[in-house]
Amino acid sequence: MNEEINLLSLEKIKGLLTAQNRGRQEALYRSARRICAENCGSKVLLRGIVEFSSYCRNTCMYCGLRSQNTGAHRYRLTADEIVFAVEELVGLGVGTVVLQSGEDPELSPDWVATLIERIKKSCDIAVTLSLGEWPASFYRKWRSAGADRYLLKIESTDQDLYRALHPGMDYQNRLRCLEDLERLGYQTGSGIIVGLPGQSVESIAGDLKFLAHHDFDMISIGPFIPHPQTPLASYPAGSIEMTCKAIAITRSLTKNTHIPATSALAATRPDQRYRGLLAGANVIMPNFTPPSSARYYDIYPHAARTAPERPDPLLQAIDQIRRAGRETAYFARGDSLKRKKEYSHE
């Protein structure tokens, strides 16, 4: 657990989140960049995402993959398609693959385990899973097969808000899953959505305290993006500025946690991921899902997914890194800096 969080009270965090003075905001971002450089190095890590299934059993109010969205186009990639995408990103210098899907009701733990083993045999790469809530026996099987990391966002620690946004889901089960993952030796990530309808600044401050208290290896913070085929379609998007302030505060609290500049930052305003890097993020995640399927992994609307000519995801990521005045860490696994020192800052 991270004891340094006691140095920042909820009121102090709320004050930083609500600060409107440009000078104060820039001071926060400068401090976050300095802390990032001192604890994570100056280079930005690459994580290649492969979204292999758009099926989901849940009905989360904000997500375009929710099971009640009858307008969603569903797909599942084959193992061959996934391995091909992984081999492609490895060849381009990406050191981690993030295998992501909805909570597919037909997902087989044995199929996932075999896929992980095949990837590990074929490629020298770290494997992160982001597959949602499953029994501990699934997590154990995937860890034994070679999975290195697992990302499971808490979304919100405000339990009333969590229940309202996740019908039929149990906040305590979410915590149980995170505890199982850490106990099984995964490098564990979590995170939140900023700007959810009904979310207060105090709630966000509590979220950041929670994330820092658990001292996660990875933390993902992105803005709420309304999806037109969800019950929250009419609500405004979360503030990019508030999201960046949350990233900067999290960097200050956690020091050496890996924090991505998420693609959600660019969903409403193209090419805004660099702002996350300027706020203290040290990871960027180009999408290597095959273009024929990527447009259908519609958690939230994203112009780049549906563009007639999909921009090259790696070149786009590198452009954002350069725009932030940073360099790219090619071929770096980017393991947890809290557990290992495998990533060179040279």
Wavefront OBJ file of the C-alpha trace (Angstrom):
o trace
v 0.000 0.000 0.000
v 1.165 3.516 -0.797
v 1.617 5.513 2.410
v 2.412 8.778 0.611
v -1.247 9.275 -0.217
v -1.721 10.494 3.332
v 0.213 13.609 2.316
v -2.681 14.683 0.114
v -6.088 14.984 1.729
v -9.330 14.635 -0.196
v -9.785 18.395 0.106
v -6.321 19.023 -1.359
v -7.030 16.668 -4.275
v -10.403 18.343 -4.864
v -8.657 21.707 -4.894
v -6.214 20.517 -7.562
v -9.028 19.007 -9.638
v -11.094 22.182 -9.586
v -8.211 24.634 -10.060
v -9.026 27.057 -12.878
v -5.892 29.184 -12.669
v -3.782 28.346 -15.712
v -0.537 28.908 -13.840
v -1.551 26.495 -11.103
v -2.569 23.873 -13.650
v 0.706 24.170 -15.546
v 2.632 23.865 -12.285
v 0.757 20.611 -11.588
v 1.621 19.253 -15.043
v 5.279 20.295 -14.774
v 5.566 18.569 -11.430
v 3.948 15.406 -12.826
v 6.340 15.355 -15.797
v 9.323 15.754 -13.480
v 8.127 12.931 -11.223
v 7.510 10.748 -14.271
v 11.009 11.377 -15.656
v 12.641 10.706 -12.294
v 10.731 7.492 -11.619
v 9.837 6.047 -15.045
v 12.438 7.517 -17.375
v 11.963 9.918 -20.247
v 10.819 7.456 -22.907
v 7.200 6.433 -23.619
v 6.276 2.744 -23.587
v 4.231 1.135 -26.356
v 1.403 -1.339 -25.673
v -0.298 -2.810 -28.725
v -4.011 -3.490 -28.270
v -5.796 -6.388 -29.974
v -9.566 -6.353 -29.315
v -10.581 -9.903 -30.103
v -14.275 -10.054 -29.165
v -17.035 -7.436 -29.096
v -19.514 -9.732 -27.326
v -20.351 -8.811 -23.737
v -22.771 -10.225 -21.178
v -22.991 -6.984 -19.177
v -25.285 -3.962 -19.519
v -23.019 -1.123 -18.378
v -24.940 2.091 -19.012
v -22.096 3.903 -20.812
v -20.711 1.148 -23.037
v -21.590 0.532 -26.676
v -20.799 -3.188 -26.257
v -23.554 -3.620 -23.650
v -25.599 -6.744 -24.309
v -28.805 -4.737 -24.716
v -27.387 -2.761 -27.639
v -29.068 -4.670 -30.453
v -27.502 -2.316 -33.001
v -23.956 -3.393 -32.133
v -22.051 -5.451 -34.698
v -20.516 -8.444 -32.928
v -17.380 -10.314 -33.918
v -14.809 -12.752 -32.575
v -11.299 -13.007 -33.962
v -9.780 -16.430 -34.532
v -6.604 -17.477 -32.760
v -4.771 -17.236 -36.096
v -5.942 -13.636 -36.600
v -4.847 -12.680 -33.094
v -1.414 -14.279 -33.396
v -0.897 -12.604 -36.793
v -1.685 -9.200 -35.246
v 0.688 -9.888 -32.341
v 3.494 -10.896 -34.687
v 2.912 -7.695 -36.651
v 3.203 -5.432 -33.621
v 6.266 -7.279 -32.340
v 7.926 -6.738 -35.702
v 7.288 -3.010 -35.375
v 9.022 -2.749 -32.008
v 6.105 -3.021 -29.572
v 7.029 -4.905 -26.390
v 3.590 -5.612 -24.903
v 0.314 -6.854 -26.330
v -2.976 -6.083 -24.574
v -5.567 -8.750 -25.375
v -8.921 -7.096 -24.747
v -12.539 -8.138 -25.103
v -15.968 -7.656 -23.646
v -17.037 -10.209 -21.042
v -17.857 -12.673 -23.785
v -20.323 -15.258 -22.380
v -18.824 -17.912 -24.645
v -15.233 -17.201 -23.691
v -13.419 -20.452 -22.912
v -10.667 -20.295 -20.299
v -8.864 -23.165 -22.035
v -8.995 -21.359 -25.398
v -7.507 -18.217 -23.850
v -4.802 -20.252 -22.081
v -3.854 -21.997 -25.327
v -3.768 -18.638 -27.113
v -1.413 -17.188 -24.485
v 0.887 -20.210 -24.752
v 0.932 -19.902 -28.521
v 1.798 -16.193 -28.376
v 4.554 -16.784 -25.842
v 6.015 -19.563 -27.988
v 5.886 -17.426 -31.136
v 6.958 -14.033 -29.755
v 9.175 -12.483 -27.110
v 6.508 -10.207 -25.686
v 4.682 -9.360 -22.466
v 0.992 -10.313 -22.442
v -1.588 -8.146 -20.698
v -5.180 -9.352 -20.445
v -8.225 -7.101 -20.143
v -11.158 -9.503 -20.176
v -13.269 -8.426 -17.215
v -14.535 -10.329 -14.186
v -14.006 -14.100 -14.032
v -13.551 -16.797 -11.377
v -10.145 -17.017 -9.729
v -9.650 -20.402 -11.411
v -9.697 -18.658 -14.836
v -7.151 -16.086 -13.721
v -4.951 -18.860 -12.306
v -5.075 -20.832 -15.554
v -4.154 -17.777 -17.653
v -1.332 -16.826 -15.297
v 0.043 -20.372 -15.507
v -0.159 -20.166 -19.311
v 2.146 -17.142 -19.271
v -0.005 -14.017 -18.908
v 2.039 -11.273 -17.250
v -0.502 -8.570 -16.466
v -4.199 -7.904 -16.076
v -6.115 -4.642 -16.392
v -9.477 -4.385 -14.609
v -10.730 -0.835 -14.153
v -12.747 -0.125 -11.029
v -14.498 2.642 -13.080
v -15.785 4.371 -9.911
v -15.349 3.736 -6.189
v -18.592 5.591 -5.418
v -20.655 2.485 -4.734
v -24.021 4.152 -5.393
v -22.730 5.431 -8.739
v -21.161 2.054 -9.505
v -24.485 0.274 -8.947
v -26.356 2.791 -11.081
v -23.936 2.402 -13.979
v -23.475 -1.387 -13.773
v -26.883 -3.089 -13.489
v -26.619 -6.613 -12.149
v -22.957 -6.255 -11.204
v -21.446 -6.288 -7.709
v -18.831 -3.755 -6.595
v -17.513 -6.204 -4.005
v -16.968 -8.801 -6.709
v -14.916 -6.258 -8.635
v -12.714 -5.830 -5.577
v -12.510 -9.610 -5.178
v -11.252 -9.945 -8.748
v -8.554 -7.317 -8.183
v -7.470 -9.075 -4.994
v -7.336 -12.442 -6.807
v -5.205 -10.972 -9.589
v -2.697 -9.476 -7.181
v -2.577 -12.668 -5.114
v -1.873 -14.733 -8.243
v 1.122 -12.595 -9.115
v -0.219 -10.564 -12.021
v 1.156 -7.106 -12.572
v -2.235 -5.569 -11.880
v -3.831 -2.484 -13.365
v -7.020 -0.610 -12.602
v -8.482 2.782 -13.408
v -11.444 5.110 -13.642
v -13.637 7.074 -16.038
v -13.727 10.841 -15.498
v -16.932 12.788 -16.117
v -19.485 10.020 -15.667
v -23.047 11.325 -15.272
v -23.713 11.725 -11.557
v -20.013 11.763 -10.656
v -18.875 14.513 -8.270
v -15.418 16.015 -7.860
v -15.343 14.486 -4.401
v -16.041 11.101 -5.983
v -13.103 11.503 -8.384
v -10.861 12.526 -5.495
v -11.905 9.379 -3.633
v -11.160 7.319 -6.736
v -7.624 8.699 -6.939
v -7.031 7.951 -3.256
v -8.236 4.378 -3.842
v -5.950 3.873 -6.840
v -2.935 5.245 -4.996
v -3.711 3.298 -1.820
v -3.651 0.007 -3.746
v -0.400 1.041 -5.439
v -1.367 -0.648 -8.702
v 1.322 -1.448 -11.256
v -0.747 0.270 -13.978
v -3.496 2.902 -13.795
v -5.718 3.955 -16.715
v -7.671 7.209 -16.548
v -9.844 8.356 -19.443
v -12.803 10.683 -20.009
v -16.407 9.555 -20.325
v -17.444 9.482 -23.991
v -21.225 9.235 -24.603
v -22.292 6.505 -26.989
v -25.429 7.161 -29.082
v -26.786 3.623 -28.497
v -26.666 3.709 -24.705
v -28.927 5.215 -22.009
v -26.303 7.937 -21.420
v -26.261 9.150 -25.028
v -27.499 12.657 -24.207
v -24.941 13.445 -21.510
v -21.870 15.611 -22.183
v -18.440 14.064 -22.586
v -16.019 14.170 -19.704
v -13.574 17.057 -19.595
v -10.144 16.427 -21.133
v -8.712 19.022 -18.751
v -10.198 17.282 -15.714
v -8.899 13.959 -17.004
v -5.391 15.367 -17.431
v -5.468 16.839 -13.937
v -6.506 13.425 -12.593
v -3.562 11.846 -14.459
v -1.141 14.417 -13.055
v -2.379 13.956 -9.490
v -2.160 10.175 -9.872
v 1.421 10.512 -11.091
v 2.229 12.637 -8.066
v 0.661 10.097 -5.714
v 1.993 6.889 -7.255
v 5.393 7.984 -8.600
v 6.386 4.946 -10.730
v 3.042 3.487 -11.797
v 2.678 2.993 -15.559
v -0.049 5.395 -16.747
v -1.288 5.450 -20.372
v -2.436 8.411 -22.392
v -5.657 6.673 -23.399
v -7.272 6.644 -26.814
v -10.411 8.090 -25.193
v -8.539 11.403 -24.930
v -8.640 11.568 -28.722
v -12.209 10.367 -29.184
v -13.859 13.796 -29.144
v -10.870 15.860 -30.293
v -8.454 14.165 -32.698
v -4.836 13.703 -31.663
v -5.185 14.741 -28.032
v -3.293 11.841 -26.444
v -0.165 13.943 -26.217
v -1.939 15.983 -23.543
v -1.971 12.901 -21.325
v 1.790 12.590 -21.823
v 2.223 16.243 -20.877
v 0.261 15.483 -17.691
v 2.643 12.721 -16.603
v 1.545 9.611 -18.526
v 4.326 7.328 -19.798
v 2.488 4.780 -21.978
v 0.644 4.991 -25.288
v -1.421 2.169 -26.764
v -1.686 1.900 -30.564
v -4.526 -0.327 -31.761
v -3.565 -3.366 -33.838
v -7.026 -4.908 -34.114
v -7.570 -5.873 -37.784
v -9.267 -2.880 -39.483
v -12.200 -5.012 -40.640
v -13.107 -5.625 -36.983
v -11.681 -2.587 -35.180
v -14.555 -0.333 -36.268
v -16.971 -2.635 -34.428
v -15.250 -2.610 -31.030
v -17.481 0.309 -30.255
v -17.139 0.952 -26.526
v -17.397 4.640 -27.399
v -17.480 6.466 -30.746
v -14.019 7.146 -32.131
v -13.503 8.919 -35.450
v -10.270 7.047 -36.232
v -12.097 3.717 -36.111
v -14.584 4.627 -38.811
v -12.400 6.817 -41.011
v -12.454 5.754 -44.711
v -8.672 5.415 -44.532
v -7.740 4.286 -41.045
v -4.557 6.087 -39.937
v -1.538 3.934 -39.170
v -1.903 3.334 -35.405
v 1.810 3.153 -34.647
v 2.736 6.244 -36.664
v -0.131 8.112 -35.018
v 1.147 7.098 -31.566
v 4.724 8.102 -32.400
v 3.478 11.474 -33.622
v 1.758 12.046 -30.280
v 4.937 11.092 -28.416
v 6.995 13.527 -30.486
v 4.399 16.242 -30.025
v 4.838 15.858 -26.266
v 8.617 16.248 -26.677
v 9.300 12.621 -25.696
v 11.025 9.611 -27.274
v 9.624 6.144 -27.956
v 10.853 3.089 -26.038
v 10.917 0.488 -28.830
v 11.025 -3.220 -27.913
v 10.630 -2.462 -24.178
v 8.397 -4.843 -22.207
v 7.732 -2.138 -19.645
v 7.297 -4.432 -16.663
v 6.164 -3.051 -13.341
v 8.611 -0.611 -11.817
v 7.220 -1.538 -8.412
v 8.330 -5.170 -8.727
v 11.102 -5.369 -11.320
v 13.747 -3.148 -12.868
v 13.771 -4.698 -16.336
v 13.015 -1.520 -18.240
v 16.135 0.511 -18.961
v 15.803 4.280 -18.702
v 18.876 4.805 -20.851
l 1 2 3 4 5 6 7 8 9 10 11 12 13 14 15 16 17 18 19 20 21 22 23 24 25 26 27 28 29 30 31 32 33 34 35 36 37 38 39 40 41 42 43 44 45 46 47 48 49 50 51 52 53 54 55 56 57 58 59 60 61 62 63 64 65 66 67 68 69 70 71 72 73 74 75 76 77 78 79 80 81 82 83 84 85 86 87 88 89 90 91 92 93 94 95 96 97 98 99 100 101 102 103 104 105 106 107 108 109 110 111 112 113 114 115 116 117 118 119 120 121 122 123 124 125 126 127 128 129 130 131 132 133 134 135 136 137 138 139 140 141 142 143 144 145 146 147 148 149 150 151 152 153 154 155 156 157 158 159 160 161 162 163 164 165 166 167 168 169 170 171 172 173 174 175 176 177 178 179 180 181 182 183 184 185 186 187 188 189 190 191 192 193 194 195 196 197 198 199 200 201 202 203 204 205 206 207 208 209 210 211 212 213 214 215 216 217 218 219 220 221 222 223 224 225 226 227 228 229 230 231 232 233 234 235 236 237 238 239 240 241 242 243 244 245 246 247 248 249 250 251 252 253 254 255 256 257 258 259 260 261 262 263 264 265 266 267 268 269 270 271 272 273 274 275 276 277 278 279 280 281 282 283 284 285 286 287 288 289 290 291 292 293 294 295 296 297 298 299 300 301 302 303 304 305 306 307 308 309 310 311 312 313 314 315 316 317 318 319 320 321 322 323 324 325 326 327 328 329 330 331 332 333 334 335 336 337 338 339 340 341 342 343 344 345 346
